[in-house]
Amino acid sequence: LDGKFSHLPHVIAEGRRVIGNVERVAHVFLTKNVMSIVSILSVALLSRQFPFLPRQMTLVSSLAIGIPAFFLAIGTSSERYVPGLLHRVISFAVPAGFITGIGVIVTDAISSSGGTASSITALIAFLWIISIFARPFTPTRTTILVTMTTASALAFIVPISAEFFDLSLTATSVIPGVVCGVIAAIGIEIVHRLRH
């Protein structure tokens, strides 16, 4: 605005930061939408209850999607813009969301824990997605990931939180939730690597 060409490098850096961070956040939120669609369709087609209670979905949406995505959106990024943002986002979000949705459905089918097991599966899958888009890891990104993972674990362990979110840690909830979550995370990592 002041006509000084010396400011252009800062302008370009800011533009790159904004575009790079919007792409990171778009991957996360579109994946969540695809997972939700898969879950809703399975409920309609299989005449089952939705695998989460609304408050459990709020827990997943906050700790594994919303809060970390906020920090990813304001973080530093110096990557050059590469055309094809929509294709890159869709080529990751659709298969990753499908994998997460199937993981949640399978977990719900083999567990009798209400939404606890499904919440565990979704948290593992989405925290893994956050870890993918936090790469390369910086101290700030690592802190965000560790904090959200710790907060997720505490939500299940602290009695007041577990009661509020209707979470019950039993073998029938933890084992299926963790196993399906890890399998979903592996599938998501494969999708990420195949895109490159």
N, C-alpha and C positions, 0 to 999 in steps of 0.2 A: 504493500500500500504506500510505502514511502519512496518507491522507485529505485531502491538500492539493490543491485544485482548480488551483492554480498549476502543477502538474506535467502537467496534461492536454494542453497543447499539445505537450510533449515526447513523451508517449505516442502521440498521434495522428501526429506526425512519424515516429516509429519504426515504427508500423504501416504508414504509407504507404511508407516505405523498404523494408520487408520485402516487402510485396505487390508493389510495382513491380519489385523485383529478382527475385522469384520468377517473375514473368511474363516478364522478359527471358531468364532462364536456361531457362525452359520452352520458349520459342521455339527456342532454339539446340539443346537436346538432343532435342526431338521432331523437328526437321528432320533431325538426324543419324540418328535411328531410321528415318524414312521413306526417306532415302537408302539406308540399309543394306538395308531391305526390297526396294526397287527393284533394287538390285544383286544381292541373293540370288535374287530371282525371275528376273532376266535370266540368271543363271548356270544356274539349273535349266531354264529354257525353251529357252535357246539352246545348251546343253551347252558352255559356255565356262568357262574358269578364272575364279576370283574376281579382280577387277581390281586388288586390293591384296594384298601380303604382310601378315601380321599386324603385323609391325614397322612397315610403312609406314602402316597404319591407326592404329597407336599414335602415330606422329608427327603425323598429321592431328588425331587426337582430343586430343592434348596441346596443341599449339601453336595450333590454330584453334578449339578447342571448350572443353576442360577448364580450362586456365589462364585464358584471358580470361573465361570464364563465372564462374569463382571471383571474379575481381576485380569483375565486374559485379554479382555477388550481394552483395558487401559495400560497394558504393558508395553514394553519397548519392542520394536520390530524394525529391522533395516532391510528386509527382503525386498527385492525388486518385484513390481507387479508383473504377473504373467497372465496373458489373456486365457480365458477359459474357466473363470471362477465358478460359474454355474455348473459346468460339467464336472469339475473337481469335487464340488460339494455334493452333488447328486450321486456321483460314482462311489463316494464313501458313505454318505448318510443312508441311502436306501438299503444297501446290503448290511451295514452295521445296525441300523434300526430293525431290520428284519431278523437278524441274528439275536439281538437283544429281546425282541418281542417273542420269538420262538423259545428262547431261554426262559423267559418269565412264564410262558404258558406251560412248558414242560415242568418247570419247578412247581407251579400251582397244581398240576395234575398229579404229581408223585408225592406231594407233601400235604399234610393235613393240618397245617399250622396257620390257617387264615392267610394273611398277606405277609407274614414275617419272612418266609422263605423267598417269596417273589421279590420282596424289598431288598433282601440280601443280594439276590441275583442281579437286580437292576443297579444297585449301588456299585457292585464290583464292575459290571460292564461299563457304566458311565464314568466311574473314576478311572478306568483304563483308557477310555476315550479322552478324558481330560489329560491323562499322562501322555498320550500320543501328541496332542496339540500343545503341550507344554514343552515339547522338545524343540531345540536343544535346551536342556535343563539349566536354569540359572538359579541362584539362591532364592530369589523371589518366587519363581515358579515351583521350585521344590518345596518351599515353605507352604505355599497354597495347597499343593497336593497332599503333603503330610498332615496339614491342619484339617483338611476336609475328610481325609481317611480316618484320622483320630476322632473327629466329631461324629462321624458315622458310627464308629465302633461304640463310642460313649452313648449314643442314642439308644443302643440296644442294652447297654450294661447299667446305666443309671436308672434306678427304679422309677423315678418320677417321669422321666422321658419315655421309658419303655411302656409305662402304663398309659401315658397320653397318646402315644402313637400305636398302641395296642400291639406291641411286639412281645413275643414270648420265645426266649432262647431255649430250645430243646433240641435233642438230636434229630428229631423229625423235621425241624425247620433249618437248623444250621447246616447239616450235611448236604441235603439237596440244594439249598441256596448257594452254598459255597461251590459245590461241584459244578452246577449249571452256570454259575457266574464265571468261574475260571474257564470253562469250555467256551462261553460266549466271548470272554476277553481274548482267548486264543484265536477264535474266529475273526474277531474285529482286528486283531494285529495282522492276521493273514490278509484281510481285505486291504488294510493300510499298505502293507508291503507290496501287494500285487498292483496297486495303483501306481507304484514307482517302477 
